[in-house]
Amino acid sequence: MDRSRRISNPNKYNEDGTINRSNRDPWKYSKNYVKMCRLLKSLYRKKHAYIVDSHRELCNKLLSIARYFPVEKMHFQALQKKAKETRRQEKKTEVKQKDGTVKVIQKYKRKKRFGRSINRRAPARFLLELKRKAEAVGGVYAEVDTKEFKASQYNHVTDTYEKIPLSQREKEIGKRKVQRDLYSAFLIRNADLDFKHPDREKCEYEFEYFADMQDQLILKMKENGLSMRQCFGF
């Protein structure tokens, strides 16, 4: 579509390929371009309908087993944006040059975050649907303060906060290994009345039961050949 628009409007672009803002001539579109626009609009409509239907189906499934939903208050627009700072990787990489010599360098870190994933899954829309449906049936939808709660950093055994890299999908709590996202959900479920900190007594009381359920889930996933590398590492 972009190529078709450029061919039909050569005077609307600069030599470097950017749009010429000073040109006020009307845009010209070919019949094929208009046809492709209609097709693209139809695809976006189907995608939106699929996402909404899948979200509502999942919400109905959750409401059939629970009425209490504490969630993290997330700013998804910030997660979609690229990182501003340019940083290099900690590990060093050997690069072979044209003359045959080997040079050791530190590659740049990718600035991309979660834009594509958020666009596909629309988590903000899911939370809106969950809140609407939960309140409609008399359930509780509560948001915890992400900055104060720090679910991904807290350890209820030592009662300390430790920041771990995002690539590390597991953490050791006591003598048990737990998946970081599931453990964060466990902490949020056992939040205090203000939804600002985990209730340590509740966490200590229910932790072993949670860890056993997690191990059963992972074992069942492996037996059935299910894989979620971005979450579980397999």
Buried (B, 14 or more C-beta within 10 A) or exposed (E): EEEBBEEBBEEBBEEEEEEEEEEEEEEEBEEEBEEBEEEEEEEEEEEEEEBBEEBBEEBEEBBEEEEEBBBBEBEBEEEBEEEEEEEEEEEEEEEEEEEEEEEEEEEEEEEEBBBEEBEEBBBEBBBEBBBEBBEEEEBEBBBBBBEEBBBBBBBBBEEEEEEEEEEEBEBEBBEBBBBBBBBBBBBBBBBBEEBEBBBBEBBEEBBEEBBEEBEEBBEEBEEEEEEEEEEBEE
